[in-house]
Amino acid sequence: MAGDAQDIPRLELEAVIGFNGHVFSGLRVHPGREHFIYPLGCTVILKSLKDGKQEFLHGHTNNVSCVTVSKSGRYIASGQVTFMGFKADLIIWDYEKRAIHARLQLHKAKVEGLAFSPNDKYLVSLGGQDDGSIVVWNLESKEAICGSPASAHSAGHCLTIEYTNHSDNIFISAGNGTMRVWELDLPNRKIRPTECQTGQLKRIVKCIEIPDDDLFFYCGTTSGDILKVNLKTRLLNSCGPRKQKFSKGVNTLKVLKSGDILVGSGDGMFTLCSGPNFKTIKKVQLEGGVTSIAVRGEGHQFFAGTEAAQIYRFGYTDFKEELIATSHNSAVNDVAFPFGSSELFATCSQDDIRVWHAETSKELLRISVPNMTCNALDFMIDGHSIISAWNDGKIRVFAPETGRAMLVIHNAHSMGVTAIAGTRDCKRIVSGGGEGQVRVWEILQGCHRLIETMKEHKATVTSIKIKSNDKECVTASSDGACIIWDLVRFVRNQMVLANTLFRSVCYHPEEYQIITSGTDRKIGYWEVYDGSAIRELEGSLSGAINGMHISQSGQHFVTGGDEKLVKVWDYSEGEVTHVGVGHSGSITSVTISSDNGSMVSTSADGAVLRWRYPHPSSP
């Protein structure tokens, strides 16, 4: 049995590749200037600006929806989403201890925004549109002081909240047709709003920025202009730019010490404009809508995060963008190590295949095929090519150093290519498709030939593994069958049936047994010779097991799936030896490097996690 997860040793997480660029103002720089702070799934990541080392704040039960840092840097606060009708957690972290200072629950379904008061006395939180309330919390007593509906009945939802720089009692909220300055009346435990008058202007405000002197504040809108409002009189001072509005709306703003404003807009334009008239001084086009701007120190250096899950660094003087972190921004479908190496690995998702340097998590190569999804990939054993399966029915072969397309097999399968494997002699590819066919291709210099089509599966082929002598392979399918094929005569040798949709299959290295996993949460051991069941393990407590891989020695194997846990198993005992906690989306694939140095798991939220493999010396 899987046993109780509490008593099992934890896997050591070495690195996470991922950044959720859809969280507005999610990328922060700690006032100590040493660390980035940003969300990924249900984790808050602290990343050193010097050496790129990562630390992880685990505590949320669902995706993090907002992050903020107190002015002194003592605290970090993060809010999450949850299911309708449930309370969403808000966690205050102690930065020094990297531990939870307080876990607060009041808002329903989602925490939309958070802001610390300038002297670390209070935290103000804004609930999402199903909640619609603002709550002020006392950081010392860890209790709510008071709350209020965020906007008047006649106005729309409130989207953002910000504290002034000098007073612990004044903060600002804004959103769809609402803009309010709030005053905290501590003796009476009340917060009192004043509506800001914008006259005829009707705007949806996405972000608020308050310069140091607290005289005015700026609001970025979905219409692509910026409102400047007097904080004392609560009247609109100006609105601009008049002519050239920011395309796809202003997502994020930062005012620099010089009075100039950095603007991040939805079309990926990162702009520096002069304060008074919002005139563009410099601009740079980035990939993906800009959702975060973080300023380091006095503003000599700043960072931008985008929806394409990229992080850029800028210097104030040259205003040149430098891409410092990339990651997938949609589900990662497969991962593979080259044979005999753990230095590199490749992942695939919608639009691209990426090759990563394992030690530094740097992207070495990106092979883009726009508007297509790569379902599976593998390295040929000689390391000369990456073979990949695509949803447009094509098999594409690329050179791993340059990403050059070496070969495209058109119409390989009629309902998309869903699984792929290469033979040891590097002369053949076995592919599986959405229609259930298994095809064997001969790969010649720059051309290919279809050798055989094997039609027995009734549904999508999900996994293919080839025996080391290249004379036999096993295919798993969501029709509830695993078929062992003879690759010399192209006939079925054996068939394994179970009441499940099979997701993955592996040969034991000695090749007399196979193990399977699928939607019934079971791990099955089967005899290759006659297809008989040997044993069945309870593989997960909830959800399908989507990925599975066995070590070179065959002593251990690793699984991952909808339970979001990476589990390492002892093959002969059938017991879990280690559990990895860190994913917040369903795990789509897992693999162990062939030198048993590390493991990589990928998930549906775009994250790629690298773990230390716990049994490196197993003979």
C-alpha positions in Angstrom: 0.0 0.0 0.0 1.1 3.6 -0.5 1.0 4.1 3.2 0.7 7.4 5.0 2.5 10.2 3.2 3.5 11.8 6.5 6.0 9.1 7.5 7.7 8.8 4.1 11.0 10.6 3.5 10.7 13.7 1.3 12.4 14.0 -2.0 14.8 17.0 -2.2 13.7 19.6 -4.7 16.7 21.0 -6.5 15.1 23.5 -8.9 11.8 24.7 -10.3 11.5 26.1 -13.8 8.3 28.1 -13.9 6.8 31.5 -13.3 3.1 32.3 -13.3 3.0 35.4 -15.4 -0.8 35.7 -15.2 -0.7 36.9 -11.6 -0.7 40.7 -11.8 2.2 42.3 -10.0 3.3 38.8 -8.9 7.0 39.5 -9.5 8.5 41.4 -6.6 12.0 42.3 -5.5 12.7 42.1 -1.8 13.7 45.4 -0.2 17.0 43.7 0.8 17.7 43.7 -2.9 18.9 40.1 -2.8 15.9 38.1 -3.8 13.0 37.9 -6.3 9.7 36.8 -4.9 7.1 35.3 -7.3 4.3 32.7 -7.4 4.2 29.4 -9.3 1.1 27.2 -8.7 0.6 26.9 -5.0 4.2 27.8 -4.1 5.9 31.1 -3.5 9.4 31.1 -4.8 12.3 33.1 -3.4 15.1 33.3 -5.9 18.5 34.8 -5.2 19.5 37.6 -7.7 23.2 36.7 -7.2 23.4 33.0 -7.8 19.9 32.0 -8.8 19.4 29.6 -5.8 15.8 29.0 -5.0 13.9 28.6 -1.8 10.2 27.6 -1.6 7.4 28.7 0.7 4.9 25.8 0.9 1.6 26.3 2.6 -1.1 27.2 0.1 -3.6 24.5 -0.9 -4.4 26.0 -4.3 -2.9 28.5 -6.9 -1.5 31.7 -5.5 -3.4 34.7 -6.8 -1.5 37.6 -5.4 1.8 38.4 -3.6 3.1 41.4 -1.8 6.1 42.4 0.4 6.1 44.8 3.4 8.2 48.0 3.1 10.7 46.8 5.7 11.0 43.4 4.1 10.1 41.6 7.3 6.9 40.0 5.9 5.6 38.6 2.6 1.9 38.0 2.1 0.3 35.8 -0.4 -3.3 35.0 -1.2 -4.8 32.1 -3.1 -7.9 30.9 -5.0 -10.1 28.1 -3.8 -13.4 26.5 -4.8 -16.7 28.2 -4.7 -18.3 28.3 -1.2 -14.9 27.7 0.5 -12.7 30.2 2.3 -9.5 31.2 0.5 -6.3 31.3 2.7 -4.2 34.3 3.1 -0.7 33.6 4.5 1.7 36.1 6.0 5.3 34.7 5.9 8.2 35.7 8.2 10.9 36.5 5.6 13.9 35.8 7.9 12.6 32.4 9.2 11.1 31.5 5.8 8.1 30.3 7.9 4.4 31.0 8.2 3.7 34.0 10.6 -0.1 33.7 10.3 -2.7 32.0 8.2 -5.8 34.1 7.9 -9.2 33.0 6.5 -12.2 35.3 5.8 -12.5 35.8 2.1 -14.5 33.4 0.0 -13.2 31.8 -3.2 -10.3 34.2 -4.0 -7.9 36.8 -2.5 -7.7 39.4 -5.2 -5.1 41.9 -3.7 -3.0 42.6 -0.7 -1.1 45.6 0.7 1.0 46.2 3.8 0.8 49.5 5.7 4.1 51.4 5.6 5.1 50.6 9.2 4.2 46.9 9.2 1.3 47.5 11.5 -1.6 46.3 9.2 -2.3 44.2 6.2 -5.3 45.1 4.0 -6.8 42.3 1.8 -9.3 42.4 -1.0 -11.5 39.5 -1.9 -12.3 38.4 -5.4 -15.6 39.1 -7.2 -17.5 36.4 -5.4 -16.5 37.9 -2.1 -16.2 41.7 -2.7 -15.0 42.8 0.7 -12.0 44.6 2.1 -10.5 43.4 5.4 -7.9 45.1 7.6 -5.7 42.8 9.7 -3.5 43.5 12.7 -0.1 41.9 12.0 0.8 41.7 15.7 -2.4 40.1 17.0 -3.0 38.2 13.7 -6.7 39.2 13.8 -9.0 41.1 11.6 -9.7 44.6 12.8 -12.6 45.4 10.5 -14.0 44.9 7.1 -16.3 46.5 4.5 -17.8 45.9 1.1 -15.1 47.0 -1.4 -17.4 49.0 -3.7 -20.8 50.7 -3.7 -23.7 48.6 -5.0 -24.0 50.7 -8.1 -20.3 50.2 -9.0 -18.5 47.1 -10.4 -16.0 44.8 -8.8 -12.9 46.1 -7.1 -9.7 44.8 -8.7 -6.7 46.3 -6.9 -5.6 47.8 -3.6 -2.6 49.8 -2.4 -1.4 51.5 0.8 -0.1 55.0 1.0 3.6 55.5 1.8 3.4 57.5 5.0 0.2 56.8 6.8 -0.8 53.5 8.3 -4.4 54.7 8.2 -5.0 55.5 4.5 -5.2 53.1 1.6 -6.8 53.2 -1.9 -8.9 50.7 -3.8 -10.0 50.8 -7.4 -11.7 48.6 -10.0 -14.6 48.6 -12.5 -16.1 52.1 -12.1 -14.9 52.4 -8.5 -12.1 54.4 -7.0 -12.0 55.0 -3.2 -9.7 56.4 -0.6 -10.2 54.7 2.7 -9.4 55.9 6.2 -8.9 53.5 9.1 -10.7 54.6 12.3 -9.0 52.3 14.8 -10.8 53.3 18.0 -14.2 52.6 16.4 -12.8 49.6 14.3 -14.2 51.1 11.1 -12.9 51.9 7.6 -14.5 54.8 5.9 -14.4 55.3 2.2 -14.4 58.5 0.1 -15.3 58.2 -3.5 -12.9 59.9 -5.9 -14.6 62.1 -8.5 -13.6 61.3 -12.1 -16.5 63.3 -13.7 -17.6 61.8 -17.0 -14.7 59.3 -17.2 -15.8 55.7 -16.8 -12.8 53.4 -16.4 -11.8 49.9 -15.2 -8.7 50.3 -13.1 -6.2 47.5 -13.2 -3.4 48.9 -11.0 -2.6 51.7 -8.6 0.8 53.4 -8.0 1.5 56.0 -5.3 4.6 58.1 -5.5 6.7 58.6 -2.3 5.3 62.0 -1.5 1.7 60.8 -1.2 0.4 63.9 -3.0 -1.1 62.1 -6.1 -1.7 58.6 -7.2 -1.8 57.0 -10.6 -4.3 54.4 -11.9 -3.7 52.3 -15.0 -6.8 51.3 -16.9 -8.0 48.7 -19.4 -8.7 51.5 -21.8 -5.0 52.1 -22.1 -4.7 55.5 -20.3 -3.4 56.6 -16.9 -5.5 58.7 -14.4 -3.6 61.0 -12.1 -5.7 61.7 -8.9 -5.0 64.2 -6.1 -4.9 62.3 -2.9 -5.9 65.2 -0.6 -8.9 66.5 -2.6 -9.7 63.1 -4.2 -10.3 64.9 -7.6 -9.0 63.8 -11.0 -6.0 65.9 -11.9 -5.3 64.7 -15.4 -5.7 61.7 -17.7 -3.3 60.7 -20.5 -1.7 60.0 -22.9 -4.3 61.8 -25.0 -3.4 60.4 -28.4 -1.3 57.2 -28.3 -3.0 55.1 -25.7 -1.3 51.9 -24.4 -2.5 49.0 -26.5 -4.5 46.2 -24.7 -4.6 48.2 -21.4 -2.2 49.3 -18.7 -1.5 46.2 -16.5 1.1 47.6 -14.2 2.8 50.9 -13.2 5.9 52.0 -11.3 6.9 55.5 -10.5 10.6 56.1 -10.4 12.4 58.5 -8.1 12.9 60.9 -11.1 9.1 61.2 -11.4 9.2 59.2 -14.7 6.7 56.3 -14.9 7.3 52.7 -16.1 4.3 51.3 -17.8 3.6 47.6 -18.7 0.8 47.1 -21.2 -1.2 44.1 -22.4 0.4 44.0 -25.8 3.9 43.4 -24.3 5.1 47.0 -24.6 7.3 48.1 -21.8 7.4 51.9 -21.7 9.2 54.7 -19.8 7.2 57.9 -19.9 7.7 61.3 -18.4 5.6 62.0 -15.4 3.5 65.2 -16.2 2.2 64.4 -19.6 2.7 60.6 -19.9 4.8 61.2 -23.0 6.8 58.1 -24.2 10.6 58.5 -23.7 11.7 54.9 -24.4 9.9 51.7 -25.2 10.7 48.0 -25.7 8.6 45.2 -27.1 8.6 42.1 -24.9 7.1 38.6 -25.5 3.7 38.3 -23.9 1.6 41.0 -22.1 3.6 42.7 -19.3 1.9 41.9 -15.9 4.6 42.8 -13.4 7.2 45.5 -12.9 9.6 45.3 -10.0 12.1 48.0 -9.1 15.4 47.1 -7.4 16.9 49.6 -5.0 16.6 53.3 -6.1 15.4 52.3 -9.6 18.8 51.9 -11.3 17.6 48.4 -12.2 14.2 46.9 -12.8 12.5 43.7 -13.9 9.5 42.9 -16.0 7.4 39.7 -15.9 5.1 38.7 -18.8 2.2 36.4 -19.5 4.6 34.3 -21.7 6.3 33.3 -18.4 9.4 35.3 -19.1 11.4 37.6 -16.7 13.4 40.4 -18.2 16.0 42.7 -16.6 16.6 46.3 -17.5 19.2 49.0 -16.6 17.8 52.5 -16.2 20.5 54.1 -18.3 20.6 51.9 -21.4 17.0 50.6 -21.1 18.0 47.4 -22.9 16.0 44.2 -22.1 17.9 41.1 -21.0 16.0 37.8 -20.8 16.9 36.2 -17.5 14.3 33.5 -17.0 12.1 31.6 -19.3 9.5 28.9 -18.7 6.6 27.1 -20.3 3.3 29.1 -20.0 1.0 26.1 -20.8 0.9 22.4 -19.9 4.1 20.5 -20.3 3.3 17.2 -21.9 6.6 15.2 -21.8 10.2 15.2 -20.7 13.2 13.2 -21.8 16.9 13.0 -21.0 19.5 12.1 -23.6 21.0 8.6 -23.1 23.8 8.4 -20.6 23.6 12.1 -19.5 21.8 14.1 -16.9 23.3 17.5 -17.9 20.5 18.3 -20.3 16.9 17.5 -20.7 14.1 18.4 -23.1 10.5 19.3 -22.5 7.6 19.8 -24.9 4.3 21.7 -24.7 2.0 23.8 -26.9 4.0 25.7 -29.6 7.5 24.4 -28.7 10.1 22.0 -27.6 12.7 23.4 -25.2 16.1 22.0 -24.2 17.3 22.9 -20.7 20.7 22.9 -18.9 19.9 20.9 -15.8 22.3 22.5 -13.4 21.4 26.2 -14.1 17.8 25.7 -15.4 18.7 27.9 -18.3 16.9 27.4 -21.6 19.6 26.4 -24.2 17.3 25.9 -27.2 13.7 26.5 -28.2 12.2 24.8 -31.2 9.0 26.6 -32.1 6.2 25.2 -34.2 3.4 27.9 -33.8 -0.1 26.8 -33.0 0.7 23.1 -32.7 1.1 21.0 -29.6 3.9 18.6 -29.1 2.4 15.5 -27.3 5.6 13.4 -26.8 9.3 13.5 -27.5 12.4 11.4 -27.1 16.1 11.6 -27.8 17.6 9.0 -30.2 20.2 6.9 -28.3 23.1 8.2 -30.5 22.1 11.8 -29.4 22.0 13.0 -33.0 18.3 13.8 -33.1 15.1 14.6 -31.1 12.0 12.8 -32.3 8.7 14.4 -31.5 4.9 13.6 -31.9 2.5 16.5 -32.8 -1.2 17.0 -32.7 -1.3 17.9 -36.4 -0.5 14.3 -37.3 3.2 14.9 -38.1 6.3 13.4 -36.7 9.1 15.9 -36.6 12.8 15.1 -36.2 15.2 17.9 -35.0 18.9 18.3 -34.5 19.4 18.8 -30.7 22.2 21.4 -31.0 20.7 23.8 -33.5 17.0 22.8 -33.6 17.1 22.4 -37.3 14.3 20.3 -38.8 16.0 17.2 -40.1 12.8 15.4 -41.2 9.0 15.8 -41.2 6.7 12.8 -41.7 3.4 14.2 -42.9 0.1 12.5 -42.1 1.8 10.0 -39.8 -1.5 9.5 -38.0 -4.9 10.7 -38.8 -5.9 11.9 -35.3 -2.6 13.3 -34.1 0.6 11.5 -33.1 0.3 10.8 -29.4 3.3 8.5 -28.5 6.7 7.9 -30.0 9.9 5.9 -29.4 13.1 5.2 -31.2 14.9 1.9 -31.6 18.4 1.3 -30.2 20.0 1.1 -33.7 18.5 4.6 -34.4 17.2 3.3 -37.7 13.5 3.1 -36.8 10.8 5.0 -35.1 7.6 3.5 -33.6 4.7 5.9 -33.3 1.2 5.7 -31.9 -1.8 7.9 -32.8 -5.1 9.1 -31.6 -7.0 6.6 -33.8 -5.2 3.7 -32.1 -2.8 2.6 -34.9 0.8 1.7 -34.2 3.2 2.4 -37.0 6.8 1.5 -37.7 8.9 3.9 -39.8 12.4 3.4 -41.3 14.5 6.5 -41.0 17.0 7.0 -43.8 19.3 9.9 -44.5 16.8 12.8 -44.9 13.9 10.5 -45.9 11.6 7.9 -44.4 9.5 4.8 -45.3 6.5 3.3 -43.6 7.3 -0.3 -42.9 4.1 -1.5 -41.2 0.9 -0.4 -39.6 -0.5 -2.5 -36.7 -4.2 -2.0 -36.0 -5.5 -3.5 -32.9 -6.0 -0.7 -30.4 -9.5 0.9 -30.4 -8.4 4.3 -28.8 -5.5 6.6 -28.3 -2.1 5.1 -27.9 -0.6 6.7 -24.8 2.8 5.2 -24.4 5.4 3.1 -26.3 8.5 1.3 -25.0 10.8 -0.8 -27.2 12.8 -3.8 -25.9 16.6 -3.4 -25.9 17.1 -5.9 -28.8 14.7 -3.8 -31.0 12.6 -7.0 -31.7 9.6 -6.3 -29.5 7.7 -3.3 -28.2 4.8 -2.7 -25.8 2.1 -0.1 -26.4 -0.4 1.2 -23.8 -3.7 2.6 -24.9 -6.8 4.3 -23.4 -8.9 1.4 -24.7 -7.9 -0.6 -21.6 -5.3 -2.8 -23.4 -1.5 -3.0 -23.5 -0.2 -5.0 -26.4 3.2 -6.6 -26.8 4.1 -6.6 -30.5 6.7 -8.6 -32.4 8.7 -6.0 -34.4 10.1 -8.7 -36.8 6.8 -10.3 -37.9 4.6 -7.3 -36.9 2.0 -9.4 -35.1 0.6 -9.3 -31.6 2.5 -11.5 -29.2 0.5 -10.8 -26.1 -2.2 -8.6 -24.7 -2.9 -7.3 -21.2 -6.4 -6.1 -20.4 -7.6 -4.1 -17.4 -10.6 -1.9 -16.6 -8.7 1.4 -17.0 -7.4 3.9 -19.5 -3.7 3.1 -19.6 -1.5 6.1 -19.4 2.0 4.7 -19.3 3.9 1.4 -19.5 7.5 0.4 -18.8 9.7 -2.6 -19.3 11.6 -3.9 -16.3 15.3 -3.7 -17.5 15.4 -7.5 -17.4 12.5 -7.4 -19.8 10.5 -10.3 -18.5 7.9 -8.1 -16.8 6.1 -4.8 -17.6 4.5 -2.3 -15.2 1.5 -0.2 -16.2 -0.4 2.7 -14.8 -3.6 4.5 -15.6 -6.8 6.1 -14.5 -7.8 3.4 -12.0 -5.0 4.6 -9.7 -3.4 1.1 -9.8 0.1 0.0 -10.7 0.0 -3.4 -12.4 2.9 -5.8 -12.8 2.5 -8.2 -15.7 4.4 -11.2 -17.2 5.6 -10.5 -20.7 5.6 -14.1 -21.7 1.9 -14.9 -21.2 0.4 -11.5 -20.2 -0.7 -12.7 -16.8 -1.0 -10.4 -13.9 1.6 -10.7 -11.2 0.6 -8.1 -8.6 -1.3 -4.8 -8.3 -0.4 -1.8 -6.1 -2.6 1.0 -4.9 -0.6 3.7 -6.7 -2.4 6.9 -5.7 -5.2 8.1 -3.3 -6.9 10.3 -5.9 -6.8 10.6 -9.6 -5.0 8.9 -12.5 -1.3 8.1 -12.6 -0.1 9.8 -15.8 3.7 9.3 -15.8 6.0 6.5 -14.8 9.6 5.7 -15.4 11.9 2.9 -14.1 15.6 3.2 -13.2 18.4 1.6 -15.2 18.9 -1.1 -12.4 15.2 -1.9 -12.2 15.3 -1.6 -8.4 13.1 1.5 -8.2 10.5 3.3 -10.3 8.9 6.7 -10.1 5.2 7.7 -10.7 3.3 11.0 -10.9 -0.3 12.0 -11.7 -3.4 13.9 -10.7 -2.5 13.5 -7.0 0.3 16.1 -7.7 2.9 13.9 -5.8 6.0 12.4 -7.2 6.5 8.9 -5.7 9.6 6.7 -5.8 8.8 3.0 -5.3 10.9 0.0 -4.5 10.2 -2.4 -7.4 10.4 -5.7 -5.5 8.8 -4.6 -2.3 6.1 -2.5 -3.9 6.5 0.2 -1.2 6.9 4.0 -1.6 10.4 5.0 -0.5 10.2 8.8 -1.1 7.5 11.4 -1.8 8.1 14.7 -3.6 5.7 17.6 -2.8 5.9 20.7 -4.9 3.6 20.4 -7.9 0.3 22.4 -7.9 -1.0 21.0 -11.2 -1.5 17.4 -12.3 1.8 15.8 -13.1 2.0 14.9 -16.8 5.3 13.0 -17.0 8.3 11.9 -14.9 11.7 10.6 -15.9 14.9 9.5 -14.2 18.2 10.4 -15.9 20.1 7.3 -17.1 23.0 8.0 -14.7 20.5 8.1 -11.8 21.7 11.6 -10.9 18.3 13.4 -11.0 14.7 13.2 -11.9 12.5 15.7 -13.7 8.7 15.9 -13.4 6.4 18.2 -15.5 2.9 19.3 -14.9 -0.2 20.7 -16.4 0.4 24.2 -15.0 3.6 24.6 -17.0 6.0 23.9 -14.2 9.1 21.7 -14.6 10.6 20.4 -11.3 14.0 18.8 -10.9 14.6 16.5 -7.9 17.6 14.8 -6.5 17.2 11.1 -7.2 17.3 9.4 -3.8 18.9 6.1 -4.8 21.9 7.2 -6.9 24.2 4.3 -5.9 21.7 1.4 -6.6 23.9 -1.0 -8.5 
